[in-house]
Amino acid sequence: QVQLVESGGGLVQAGGSLRLSCAASGRTLSSYAMAWFRQAPGKERVIVAAIKWTKTETYYADSVKGRFTISRDNAKNTAYLQMDSLKPEDTAVYYCAASARWDYVPRQDTYVYWGQGTQVTVSS
């Protein structure tokens, strides 16, 4: 059974930074794309960023480009999301997910493993 566990969420002031981690257990995910999604209150869950298993390709939503950085450490079976210059509109529950595909990165139905989420709250 594969488990993804997110950590690193919390409360931060606008302009601050947080680093989210997603630790996988149960199997090696080095051949999977890893992604971060978020769901704000009353809104649909949307993709934030993704990184290919080779680490050679990344994807970012326009709303976070230049502020967020996704990375992964395959030896530790862990993915990260460095979030800088945070804004109140970044407030959401952040989920990590894993997919064996890279051709439909924003599509949630291509992700086979999901974490339970971690809350990020950015105060103004």
Secondary structure, 3 states (H helix, E strand, C coil): CCEEEEECCEEEECCCCEEEEEEEECCCCCCCEEEEEEECCCCCCEEEEEECCCCCCEEECCCCCCCEEEEEECCCCEEEEEECCCCHHHCEEEEEEEECCCCCCCCHHHEEEEECCEEEEEEC
